[in-house]
Amino acid sequence: MFFSLSTVTVLVPLISLSGLFYSAAVDDNFPQGCTSASSVCFYSLLLPVTIPVYVFFHLWKWMGIKLFRHN
């Protein structure tokens, strides 16, 4: 089951954002408790930042390979 690139580009940030909202709803001290790397809140804040950056650089690398092959 493979998703198209546009579907993944929309779904991944939405899933990450839902994880962030879930963490904000469940954790009692949400903003202050996010400083420890052992807390779930830390990773729910890290994922919405990391995943779009990874997708951007992955697409950038793919575009570079495409342009290199066609020149």
mmCIF file of the C-alpha atoms, coordinates in Angstrom:
data_MODEL
# 
_entry.id   MODEL 
# 
loop_
_atom_site.group_PDB 
_atom_site.id 
_atom_site.type_symbol 
_atom_site.label_atom_id 
_atom_site.label_alt_id 
_atom_site.label_comp_id 
_atom_site.label_asym_id 
_atom_site.label_entity_id 
_atom_site.label_seq_id 
_atom_site.pdbx_PDB_ins_code 
_atom_site.Cartn_x 
_atom_site.Cartn_y 
_atom_site.Cartn_z 
_atom_site.occupancy 
_atom_site.B_iso_or_equiv 
_atom_site.pdbx_formal_charge 
_atom_site.auth_seq_id 
_atom_site.auth_comp_id 
_atom_site.auth_asym_id 
_atom_site.auth_atom_id 
_atom_site.pdbx_PDB_model_num 
ATOM 1  C CA . MET A 1 1  ? 0.000  0.000  0.000   1.00 0.00 ? 1  MET A CA 1 
ATOM 2  C CA . PHE A 1 2  ? 1.885  3.025  -1.291  1.00 0.00 ? 2  PHE A CA 1 
ATOM 3  C CA . PHE A 1 3  ? 0.614  6.562  -1.030  1.00 0.00 ? 3  PHE A CA 1 
ATOM 4  C CA . SER A 1 4  ? 1.279  9.246  -3.601  1.00 0.00 ? 4  SER A CA 1 
ATOM 5  C CA . LEU A 1 5  ? 3.717  12.017 -2.762  1.00 0.00 ? 5  LEU A CA 1 
ATOM 6  C CA . SER A 1 6  ? 1.001  14.635 -2.441  1.00 0.00 ? 6  SER A CA 1 
ATOM 7  C CA . THR A 1 7  ? -0.945 12.436 -0.032  1.00 0.00 ? 7  THR A CA 1 
ATOM 8  C CA . VAL A 1 8  ? 2.123  11.818 2.128   1.00 0.00 ? 8  VAL A CA 1 
ATOM 9  C CA . THR A 1 9  ? 2.988  15.529 2.067   1.00 0.00 ? 9  THR A CA 1 
ATOM 10 C CA . VAL A 1 10 ? -0.425 16.320 3.516   1.00 0.00 ? 10 VAL A CA 1 
ATOM 11 C CA . LEU A 1 11 ? -0.843 13.342 5.861   1.00 0.00 ? 11 LEU A CA 1 
ATOM 12 C CA . VAL A 1 12 ? 2.509  13.428 7.648   1.00 0.00 ? 12 VAL A CA 1 
ATOM 13 C CA . PRO A 1 13 ? 2.195  16.985 9.025   1.00 0.00 ? 13 PRO A CA 1 
ATOM 14 C CA . LEU A 1 14 ? -1.444 16.353 9.961   1.00 0.00 ? 14 LEU A CA 1 
ATOM 15 C CA . ILE A 1 15 ? -0.541 13.206 11.883  1.00 0.00 ? 15 ILE A CA 1 
ATOM 16 C CA . SER A 1 16 ? 2.316  15.024 13.598  1.00 0.00 ? 16 SER A CA 1 
ATOM 17 C CA . LEU A 1 17 ? 0.038  17.911 14.497  1.00 0.00 ? 17 LEU A CA 1 
ATOM 18 C CA . SER A 1 18 ? -2.566 15.547 15.903  1.00 0.00 ? 18 SER A CA 1 
ATOM 19 C CA . GLY A 1 19 ? 0.169  13.991 18.065  1.00 0.00 ? 19 GLY A CA 1 
ATOM 20 C CA . LEU A 1 20 ? 1.057  17.455 19.308  1.00 0.00 ? 20 LEU A CA 1 
ATOM 21 C CA . PHE A 1 21 ? -2.551 18.231 20.202  1.00 0.00 ? 21 PHE A CA 1 
ATOM 22 C CA . TYR A 1 22 ? -2.909 14.849 21.895  1.00 0.00 ? 22 TYR A CA 1 
ATOM 23 C CA . SER A 1 23 ? 0.172  15.513 23.975  1.00 0.00 ? 23 SER A CA 1 
ATOM 24 C CA . ALA A 1 24 ? -1.128 18.966 24.895  1.00 0.00 ? 24 ALA A CA 1 
ATOM 25 C CA . ALA A 1 25 ? -4.443 17.471 25.992  1.00 0.00 ? 25 ALA A CA 1 
ATOM 26 C CA . VAL A 1 26 ? -2.988 14.574 27.997  1.00 0.00 ? 26 VAL A CA 1 
ATOM 27 C CA . ASP A 1 27 ? 0.102  16.091 29.636  1.00 0.00 ? 27 ASP A CA 1 
ATOM 28 C CA . ASP A 1 28 ? -0.657 18.239 32.686  1.00 0.00 ? 28 ASP A CA 1 
ATOM 29 C CA . ASN A 1 29 ? 2.394  20.478 32.512  1.00 0.00 ? 29 ASN A CA 1 
ATOM 30 C CA . PHE A 1 30 ? 2.613  20.661 28.718  1.00 0.00 ? 30 PHE A CA 1 
ATOM 31 C CA . PRO A 1 31 ? 4.867  23.628 27.983  1.00 0.00 ? 31 PRO A CA 1 
ATOM 32 C CA . GLN A 1 32 ? 7.169  23.190 30.988  1.00 0.00 ? 32 GLN A CA 1 
ATOM 33 C CA . GLY A 1 33 ? 7.434  19.393 30.787  1.00 0.00 ? 33 GLY A CA 1 
ATOM 34 C CA . CYS A 1 34 ? 8.734  19.354 27.222  1.00 0.00 ? 34 CYS A CA 1 
ATOM 35 C CA . THR A 1 35 ? 12.362 20.053 28.115  1.00 0.00 ? 35 THR A CA 1 
ATOM 36 C CA . SER A 1 36 ? 13.318 16.482 29.040  1.00 0.00 ? 36 SER A CA 1 
ATOM 37 C CA . ALA A 1 37 ? 14.183 14.096 26.202  1.00 0.00 ? 37 ALA A CA 1 
ATOM 38 C CA . SER A 1 38 ? 12.544 11.262 28.140  1.00 0.00 ? 38 SER A CA 1 
ATOM 39 C CA . SER A 1 39 ? 9.086  12.838 27.965  1.00 0.00 ? 39 SER A CA 1 
ATOM 40 C CA . VAL A 1 40 ? 6.567  12.022 25.251  1.00 0.00 ? 40 VAL A CA 1 
ATOM 41 C CA . CYS A 1 41 ? 5.831  15.719 24.916  1.00 0.00 ? 41 CYS A CA 1 
ATOM 42 C CA . PHE A 1 42 ? 9.390  16.417 23.725  1.00 0.00 ? 42 PHE A CA 1 
ATOM 43 C CA . TYR A 1 43 ? 9.018  14.046 20.794  1.00 0.00 ? 43 TYR A CA 1 
ATOM 44 C CA . SER A 1 44 ? 5.560  15.313 19.943  1.00 0.00 ? 44 SER A CA 1 
ATOM 45 C CA . LEU A 1 45 ? 7.122  18.745 19.535  1.00 0.00 ? 45 LEU A CA 1 
ATOM 46 C CA . LEU A 1 46 ? 10.130 17.369 17.678  1.00 0.00 ? 46 LEU A CA 1 
ATOM 47 C CA . LEU A 1 47 ? 8.169  15.407 15.051  1.00 0.00 ? 47 LEU A CA 1 
ATOM 48 C CA . PRO A 1 48 ? 6.225  18.326 13.533  1.00 0.00 ? 48 PRO A CA 1 
ATOM 49 C CA . VAL A 1 49 ? 9.554  20.061 12.949  1.00 0.00 ? 49 VAL A CA 1 
ATOM 50 C CA . THR A 1 50 ? 11.678 17.111 11.852  1.00 0.00 ? 50 THR A CA 1 
ATOM 51 C CA . ILE A 1 51 ? 9.359  15.380 9.399   1.00 0.00 ? 51 ILE A CA 1 
ATOM 52 C CA . PRO A 1 52 ? 8.633  18.353 7.088   1.00 0.00 ? 52 PRO A CA 1 
ATOM 53 C CA . VAL A 1 53 ? 12.342 19.232 7.053   1.00 0.00 ? 53 VAL A CA 1 
ATOM 54 C CA . TYR A 1 54 ? 13.192 15.637 6.144   1.00 0.00 ? 54 TYR A CA 1 
ATOM 55 C CA . VAL A 1 55 ? 10.562 15.602 3.380   1.00 0.00 ? 55 VAL A CA 1 
ATOM 56 C CA . PHE A 1 56 ? 11.841 18.919 2.017   1.00 0.00 ? 56 PHE A CA 1 
ATOM 57 C CA . PHE A 1 57 ? 15.471 17.785 1.821   1.00 0.00 ? 57 PHE A CA 1 
ATOM 58 C CA . HIS A 1 58 ? 14.491 14.394 0.432   1.00 0.00 ? 58 HIS A CA 1 
ATOM 59 C CA . LEU A 1 59 ? 12.551 16.095 -2.362  1.00 0.00 ? 59 LEU A CA 1 
ATOM 60 C CA . TRP A 1 60 ? 15.420 18.545 -2.908  1.00 0.00 ? 60 TRP A CA 1 
ATOM 61 C CA . LYS A 1 61 ? 17.843 15.634 -3.327  1.00 0.00 ? 61 LYS A CA 1 
ATOM 62 C CA . TRP A 1 62 ? 15.426 13.882 -5.686  1.00 0.00 ? 62 TRP A CA 1 
ATOM 63 C CA . MET A 1 63 ? 15.026 17.045 -7.762  1.00 0.00 ? 63 MET A CA 1 
ATOM 64 C CA . GLY A 1 64 ? 18.797 17.439 -7.962  1.00 0.00 ? 64 GLY A CA 1 
ATOM 65 C CA . ILE A 1 65 ? 19.182 13.882 -9.206  1.00 0.00 ? 65 ILE A CA 1 
ATOM 66 C CA . LYS A 1 66 ? 16.426 14.444 -11.786 1.00 0.00 ? 66 LYS A CA 1 
ATOM 67 C CA . LEU A 1 67 ? 18.037 17.644 -13.067 1.00 0.00 ? 67 LEU A CA 1 
ATOM 68 C CA . PHE A 1 68 ? 21.494 16.044 -13.159 1.00 0.00 ? 68 PHE A CA 1 
ATOM 69 C CA . ARG A 1 69 ? 20.263 13.107 -15.224 1.00 0.00 ? 69 ARG A CA 1 
ATOM 70 C CA . HIS A 1 70 ? 18.475 15.313 -17.767 1.00 0.00 ? 70 HIS A CA 1 
ATOM 71 C CA . ASN A 1 71 ? 21.399 17.648 -18.387 1.00 0.00 ? 71 ASN A CA 1 
# 
